Amino acid sequence: MTITTKFTETFGVEHPVVQGGMQWVGRAELVAAVANAGALGFITALTQPTPADLAKEIAKCRELTDKPFGVNLTILPTINPPPYDEYRQVIVDSGIKIVETAGSNPAPHLPMFHENGIKVLHKCTSVRHAVKAQNLGVDGISIDGFECAGHPGEDDIPGLVLIPAASAKIEIPMIASGGFADGRGLVAALALGADGINMGSRFMCTVESAIHQNVKEAIVAGTELDTELIFRPLRNTARVASNAVSREVVEILNRGGQFEDVKDLVAGKRGVKVYEVGDLDAGIWSVGTAMGLINDIPTCGELVARIVGEAEEIISERLSGMLEDDEEENVA
Ligand SMILES: Cc1cc2nc3c(=O)[nH]c(=O)nc-3n(C[C@H](O)[C@H](O)[C@H](O)COP(=O)(O)O)c2cc1C
């Protein structure tokens, strides 16, 4: 028995489970392990310092798996944007067939991806943006609720409302993101109208995720209360681990500080140190409220098998066991 959905059929993956793009974390080893587990992983393009490095990372991933995997292209509204066109060209030239876009409007990238037979899964945090992306012609939506790690947007609508609200308007395959970590979540997402789940925090805390063991152990020890929302007053909210740095950033901005005042605290080169040397207070690092549901560090293979197995059991036993035969009642 396997769970088959519009998402698994359209994107050609075995299980309706996705590992979304993760800055500094979404590298070849993790993505290949996710692919080998029958789920869909995304290499994070901008984690690679140059487009040439992305080409190498894709080649490395190919050596580790012969299953499909994709690349995440996070489109950031920055003053000095990375060379998106060159990253995009590498994605095309490397023969990648699935791209996860996120951050802002994927329109400038769609024609080239589609001309080259690449399916685009666009991640967004509101029903209006999901509808807009559907109208632009993307191939799938990943709707990211307030629970998520990274950028939850400014609407603060959790998945319980966001997923069914989006599902009412989205006809293309749609997966649910934010706060998912186990089989119960997968069944809930399917019940709410999604065709699968996308997870960041949960995949970050696996054997193959190439980050320091201290970070994984902190996630296991952490609870759903241990995140902060930084950049709220700047309307560029990010959910990150609660630590000395993120709490300081929140305090400075709440006092009326501007980005300039926290720029050094939130610098990427500080954040990456957390993952490399395991100093949990070295900088900002992303994790979501799903931390409260993460209690171990499995391999990706164990994790995906567990999630799918648990989901199948819930559907076929727990839920179907709740259905009573009305006719028998009438007879009695
Ligand atoms: C460490 C980390 C880094 C992330 N970086 C990115 C990123 O660069 N681009 C992106 O689209 N999403 C990024 N995300 C968001 C994830 O792809 C995913 O949408 C999110 O983690 C889902 O919420 P969850 O953590 O509750 O599963 C990141 C998440 C984490 C945990």
The ligand as an SDF file (V2000), in Angstrom:
LIG
                    3D

 31 33  0  0  0  0  0  0  0  0999 V2000
   17.7900   25.9670    8.2940 C   0  0  0  0  0  0  0  0  0  0  0  0
   16.7010   26.3670    7.3480 C   0  0  0  0  0  0  0  0  0  0  0  0
   17.0210   27.1680    6.2660 C   0  0  0  0  0  0  0  0  0  0  0  0
   16.0190   27.5160    5.3420 C   0  0  0  0  0  0  0  0  0  0  0  0
   16.3780   28.2330    4.2350 N   0  0  0  0  0  0  0  0  0  0  0  0
   15.4670   28.4050    3.2330 C   0  0  0  0  0  0  0  0  0  0  0  0
   15.8610   28.9850    2.0030 C   0  0  0  0  0  0  0  0  0  0  0  0
   17.0030   29.3670    1.7880 O   0  0  0  0  0  0  0  0  0  0  0  0
   14.9070   29.1100    1.0320 N   0  0  0  0  0  0  0  0  0  0  0  0
   13.6180   28.6780    1.2100 C   0  0  0  0  0  0  0  0  0  0  0  0
   12.8180   28.7630    0.2880 O   0  0  0  0  0  0  0  0  0  0  0  0
   13.2180   28.1520    2.3880 N   0  0  0  0  0  0  0  0  0  0  0  0
   14.1060   27.9790    3.3910 C   0  0  0  0  0  0  0  0  0  0  0  0
   13.7230   27.3800    4.5690 N   0  0  0  0  0  0  0  0  0  0  0  0
   12.3160   26.9670    4.7290 C   0  0  0  0  0  0  0  0  0  0  0  0
   12.0820   25.4950    4.3760 C   0  0  0  0  0  0  0  0  0  0  0  0
   12.3090   25.2120    3.0220 O   0  0  0  0  0  0  0  0  0  0  0  0
   10.6350   25.0680    4.6830 C   0  0  0  0  0  0  0  0  0  0  0  0
    9.7220   25.8310    3.9170 O   0  0  0  0  0  0  0  0  0  0  0  0
   10.3110   25.2520    6.1530 C   0  0  0  0  0  0  0  0  0  0  0  0
   11.3700   24.7950    6.9390 O   0  0  0  0  0  0  0  0  0  0  0  0
    9.0410   24.5060    6.5050 C   0  0  0  0  0  0  0  0  0  0  0  0
    8.7830   24.6150    7.8600 O   0  0  0  0  0  0  0  0  0  0  0  0
    9.2710   23.5260    8.9540 P   0  0  0  0  0  0  0  0  0  0  0  0
   10.6600   23.9110    9.3140 O   0  0  0  0  0  0  0  0  0  0  0  0
    8.3120   23.6930   10.0550 O   0  0  0  0  0  0  0  0  0  0  0  0
    9.2220   22.1680    8.3120 O   0  0  0  0  0  0  0  0  0  0  0  0
   14.6900   27.0590    5.5370 C   0  0  0  0  0  0  0  0  0  0  0  0
   14.3820   26.2860    6.6560 C   0  0  0  0  0  0  0  0  0  0  0  0
   15.3670   25.9270    7.5440 C   0  0  0  0  0  0  0  0  0  0  0  0
   15.0170   25.0530    8.7280 C   0  0  0  0  0  0  0  0  0  0  0  0
  1  2  1  0
  2  3  1  0
  2 30  2  0
  3  4  2  0
  4  5  1  0
  4 28  1  0
  5  6  2  0
  6  7  1  0
  6 13  1  0
  7  8  2  0
  7  9  1  0
  9 10  1  0
 10 11  2  0
 10 12  1  0
 12 13  2  0
 13 14  1  0
 14 15  1  0
 14 28  1  0
 15 16  1  0
 16 17  1  0
 16 18  1  0
 18 19  1  0
 18 20  1  0
 20 21  1  0
 20 22  1  0
 22 23  1  0
 23 24  1  0
 24 25  2  0
 24 26  1  0
 24 27  1  0
 28 29  2  0
 29 30  1  0
 30 31  1  0
M  END
$$$$
